[in-house]
Amino acid sequence: MMQYAAPDGAQVDAYLSQPADPGVYPGVIVTMSGAGLEEHPKDLCRRFAEQGYIAIAPDLYTREGTPAPDKVLETLFSVPDSQTMGDLEGAALFLKSNPHSNGKVGIIGFCSGGRYTLMFACTSKNVDAAVDSAGGHIIPDDGPTSARPVAAIDMVADLSCPLLALFGEEDANPSPAHAARLREELDKHNKTYEYQTYFNAGHAFFADDRPSYRAGPAQDMWHRLLLFYEKYLNNQG
């Protein structure tokens, strides 16, 4: 565990893992889900480090504190998107300032973290590849709120890097219809992206610490995202 500075001056708690061998490596931001900075994103950071990435998982509830299980949604929907984007921007700049950085930064997120990943790729110029796995609420059920004034789906025109979008056919949030809408927007705005829907997979199919885990789709996703990052983060061109 460590801390880095956000643009608003706050010190954000985060989990950092990096390769043991000296060298120059790309960075990856692992965006937590709504429950907070649990063991799964930390484990994913370690897995990325083993593959040659400097990986950081910010605690996006640093200011609020980890919510109790019955307060997760209340906390999630109350944190301003602008604050979260700033915290992710700070993480990207921290990775780029690492003396072992090759200057490239990727981001990955699941569920609410997938939504934040998509938004960050549409608002920041400090990200080179984004992986959105089952980003929920990209099309909100209700209208805008003070914390969430702009729908993620309405930001796609500003997507600034390649996107890998991965969904489960049995997921309800995002539903297959919402996932298809994202693809329509990506095509509409001529964005560079890869898209995969998995059969026999629902929400959080990649989370090997949950009953929702599906080994086949999860293993395929891991293979795809490593190829995706290799293409856009290890290429020095």
Secondary structure, 3 states (H helix, E strand, C coil): CEEEECCCCCEEEEEEECCCCCCCEEEEEEECECCECCHHHHHHHHHHHHCCCEEEEECCCCCCCCCCHHHHHHHHHHCCHHHHHHHHHHHHHHHHHCCCEEEEEEEEEECHHHHHHHHHHHHCCCCCEEEEECCCCCCCCCCCCCCCCCCHHHHHHHCCCCEEEEEECCCCCCCHHHHHHHHHHHHHCCCCEEEEEECCCCCCCCCCCCCCCCHHHHHHHHHHHHHHHHHHHCCCC
